[in-house]
Amino acid sequence: MLNDPNEIVLDTQAFLVSETDEKGIINFANDEFCKYAGYEVDELIGKPHNIVRHPDMPKAAFKDLWDTVKSGKKWRGFVKNHTKDHQHYYWVFATVYPFINCDGKKGYISCRRVISEAEKEKYEKLYKEMRSKER
Ligand SMILES: Cc1cc2nc3c(=O)[nH]c(=O)nc-3n(C[C@H](O)[C@H](O)[C@H](O)COP(=O)(O)O)c2cc1C
């Protein structure tokens, strides 16, 4: 939201990366992911990725993410995350890729970039509608 003091807007060049195991447990986060989320890397490793889940995010978005990547396809979507202090949030456009580790296990990588004000406005509205229909 424009001029919202609780929003952290990503730099245009920001590239936030995290990797999870098959169950969504974080096993890698780059410096930029840590910086925007407000965590030290050690606080993220071993934690479920919903550690950054913002309550405005509809359940259906993550169901779609998981259904897509588990079927071996890449998922792309708009995500609002909160920071460690739960006071701030940041929007990203995420692309999540499934891959197979060298030990044959499945993993997932998410790469995130900045989104436009128009996209934020659109997805704030859409996700609010989706949330209002959730039970
Ligand atoms: C690689 C990867 C990255 C993810 N990144 C995020 C993220 O940035 N924010 C988020 O809320 N959930 C992310 N998720 C989805 C979470 O695993 C989780 O499904 C979501 O936060 C909803 O949490 P819940 O199932 O406890 O409601 C990611 C999942 C994967 C596989």
The ligand as an SDF file (V2000), in Angstrom:
LIG
                    3D

 31 33  0  0  0  0  0  0  0  0999 V2000
   10.2100  -23.2110   -1.5410 C   0  0  0  0  0  0  0  0  0  0  0  0
    9.0180  -22.7040   -0.7740 C   0  0  0  0  0  0  0  0  0  0  0  0
    8.9650  -21.3690   -0.4120 C   0  0  0  0  0  0  0  0  0  0  0  0
    7.8810  -20.8690    0.3100 C   0  0  0  0  0  0  0  0  0  0  0  0
    7.8660  -19.5380    0.6230 N   0  0  0  0  0  0  0  0  0  0  0  0
    6.8640  -19.0470    1.3760 C   0  0  0  0  0  0  0  0  0  0  0  0
    6.8550  -17.6820    1.7490 C   0  0  0  0  0  0  0  0  0  0  0  0
    7.7120  -16.8830    1.3630 O   0  0  0  0  0  0  0  0  0  0  0  0
    5.8240  -17.2590    2.5250 N   0  0  0  0  0  0  0  0  0  0  0  0
    4.8260  -18.0890    2.9570 C   0  0  0  0  0  0  0  0  0  0  0  0
    3.9540  -17.6250    3.6940 O   0  0  0  0  0  0  0  0  0  0  0  0
    4.8170  -19.3980    2.5970 N   0  0  0  0  0  0  0  0  0  0  0  0
    5.7920  -19.8800    1.8010 C   0  0  0  0  0  0  0  0  0  0  0  0
    5.7700  -21.2030    1.4310 N   0  0  0  0  0  0  0  0  0  0  0  0
    4.5860  -22.0190    1.7880 C   0  0  0  0  0  0  0  0  0  0  0  0
    4.6670  -22.5640    3.2010 C   0  0  0  0  0  0  0  0  0  0  0  0
    5.3390  -23.8030    3.1700 O   0  0  0  0  0  0  0  0  0  0  0  0
    3.2570  -22.7830    3.7950 C   0  0  0  0  0  0  0  0  0  0  0  0
    2.5160  -23.6890    2.9950 O   0  0  0  0  0  0  0  0  0  0  0  0
    2.4530  -21.4790    3.9130 C   0  0  0  0  0  0  0  0  0  0  0  0
    3.1760  -20.5030    4.6200 O   0  0  0  0  0  0  0  0  0  0  0  0
    1.0980  -21.6910    4.6050 C   0  0  0  0  0  0  0  0  0  0  0  0
    1.2990  -22.1270    5.8850 O   0  0  0  0  0  0  0  0  0  0  0  0
    0.2630  -23.1040    6.5820 P   0  0  0  0  0  0  0  0  0  0  0  0
    0.2140  -24.3190    5.7070 O   0  0  0  0  0  0  0  0  0  0  0  0
    0.8020  -23.3660    7.9340 O   0  0  0  0  0  0  0  0  0  0  0  0
   -1.0400  -22.3630    6.6040 O   0  0  0  0  0  0  0  0  0  0  0  0
    6.8220  -21.7290    0.6940 C   0  0  0  0  0  0  0  0  0  0  0  0
    6.8820  -23.0860    0.3350 C   0  0  0  0  0  0  0  0  0  0  0  0
    7.9540  -23.5610   -0.4070 C   0  0  0  0  0  0  0  0  0  0  0  0
    7.9970  -25.0080   -0.8200 C   0  0  0  0  0  0  0  0  0  0  0  0
  1  2  1  0
  2  3  1  0
  2 30  2  0
  3  4  2  0
  4  5  1  0
  4 28  1  0
  5  6  2  0
  6  7  1  0
  6 13  1  0
  7  8  2  0
  7  9  1  0
  9 10  1  0
 10 11  2  0
 10 12  1  0
 12 13  2  0
 13 14  1  0
 14 15  1  0
 14 28  1  0
 15 16  1  0
 16 17  1  0
 16 18  1  0
 18 19  1  0
 18 20  1  0
 20 21  1  0
 20 22  1  0
 22 23  1  0
 23 24  1  0
 24 25  2  0
 24 26  1  0
 24 27  1  0
 28 29  2  0
 29 30  1  0
 30 31  1  0
M  END
$$$$
